[in-house]
Amino acid sequence: SGPLSWPFLIYPMRLVGWGDTSVKYYEIGNPLLWWASAVVCLLYPLRLLWWALQMQRRCSRWRSLGAFLRFWDDSRFLWGGWALHYVPFLFMGRVTYVHHYLPSLYFALLLLAFELDHFFRGWRRGRYLRVAALAAGAVAFVVFLYFAPFTYGWDRPAKELAGRRWLSTWNIFEDFYAM
């Protein structure tokens, strides 16, 4: 798969044989976390530009320049780590696979957590923060359980996993005899 497809998990990768009697592994992870972290990473530079323009026009929501600089100091390492691990693959002339994105994904997930913390900062004292955090954690856990057979191995026919195909590009099961 090409690097442009990695952040949105367009082409996950089959590992080992996919015969009915062999154990099957599919390099897919948690699609919701991949997609949310990709959106955060791609929108981050646009948000910084938007905030810089607002600060120049003196209509910023930031209470002070110091608050914005603290956000910048804390988040630039995470976005920079994602970019430094991802961008070089866009220029490589060798075969690339989705697992090359995993170091970038680490930083993307940390940036997602940082951005969620920043977004919910105003809710810190309310019970809504706990409800939102529990709901997000529960959804992420349910999706993890749903895709766990791919991570830990599936020893039954791949046809039983065909319903877990969220995108048409995912090659979980291909029925060669279907009309």
Backbone hydrogen bonds, N-H to C=O, Kabsch-Sander energy under -0.5 kcal/mol:
donor,donor_aa,acceptor,acceptor_aa,energy
5,S,2,G,-1.6
6,W,2,G,-0.6
6,W,3,P,-0.8
9,L,6,W,-1.9
10,I,5,S,-2.2
13,M,27,E,-1.2
15,L,25,Y,-2.6
22,S,19,G,-0.8
24,K,154,W,-2.6
25,Y,15,L,-1.1
26,Y,150,F,-1.4
27,E,13,M,-3.2
28,I,26,Y,-1.5
34,W,30,N,-2.2
35,W,31,P,-2.9
36,A,32,L,-2.5
37,S,33,L,-2.3
38,A,34,W,-2.1
39,V,35,W,-2.2
40,V,36,A,-2.2
41,C,37,S,-2.3
42,L,38,A,-2.4
43,L,39,V,-2.2
44,Y,40,V,-1.4
47,R,43,L,-2.6
48,L,44,Y,-2.2
49,L,45,P,-2.2
50,W,46,L,-2.5
51,W,47,R,-2.7
52,A,48,L,-2.4
53,L,49,L,-2.3
54,Q,50,W,-2.2
55,M,51,W,-2.6
56,Q,52,A,-2.0
57,R,53,L,-1.7
58,R,55,M,-0.7
59,C,54,Q,-2.6
68,F,64,S,-1.5
69,L,65,L,-2.6
70,R,66,G,-2.0
71,F,67,A,-2.0
72,W,68,F,-2.8
73,D,69,L,-2.8
74,D,70,R,-2.2
75,S,71,F,-2.3
76,R,72,W,-2.2
77,F,73,D,-0.5
79,W,75,S,-2.4
80,G,76,R,-2.6
81,G,77,F,-2.3
82,W,78,L,-2.0
83,A,79,W,-2.8
84,L,80,G,-3.0
85,H,81,G,-1.4
86,Y,82,W,-1.3
87,V,83,A,-2.6
89,F,86,Y,-1.3
90,L,86,Y,-0.5
90,L,87,V,-1.8
91,F,87,V,-0.5
91,F,88,P,-1.2
92,M,89,F,-0.6
100,H,97,Y,-1.8
101,Y,98,V,-1.8
102,L,99,H,-1.0
105,L,101,Y,-2.7
106,Y,102,L,-1.8
107,F,103,P,-1.3
108,A,104,S,-2.5
109,L,105,L,-2.7
110,L,106,Y,-1.7
111,L,107,F,-2.5
112,L,108,A,-2.3
113,A,109,L,-2.2
114,F,110,L,-2.3
115,E,111,L,-2.8
116,L,112,L,-2.5
117,D,113,A,-2.3
118,H,114,F,-2.4
119,F,115,E,-2.7
120,F,116,L,-2.5
121,R,118,H,-0.8
122,G,119,F,-0.5
123,W,120,F,-1.5
124,R,121,R,-1.3
126,G,123,W,-1.4
129,L,123,W,-0.6
129,L,126,G,-0.7
130,R,126,G,-0.6
131,V,127,R,-2.0
132,A,128,Y,-2.8
133,A,129,L,-2.8
134,L,130,R,-2.6
135,A,131,V,-2.4
136,A,132,A,-2.6
137,G,133,A,-2.5
138,A,134,L,-2.6
139,V,135,A,-2.5
140,A,136,A,-2.4
141,F,137,G,-2.3
142,V,138,A,-2.5
143,V,139,V,-2.3
144,F,140,A,-2.1
145,L,141,F,-2.6
146,Y,142,V,-2.1
147,F,143,V,-1.9
148,A,144,F,-0.7
148,A,145,L,-0.5
150,F,147,F,-1.1
151,T,147,F,-1.1
152,Y,148,A,-2.8
153,G,149,P,-1.0
154,W,24,K,-1.6
160,E,157,P,-1.5
161,L,158,A,-1.8
162,A,159,K,-1.2
164,R,161,L,-2.1
165,R,162,A,-1.1
166,W,164,R,-0.9
170,W,167,L,-1.5
171,N,169,T,-0.6
172,I,170,W,-0.9
176,F,174,E,-1.0
178,A,175,D,-1.1
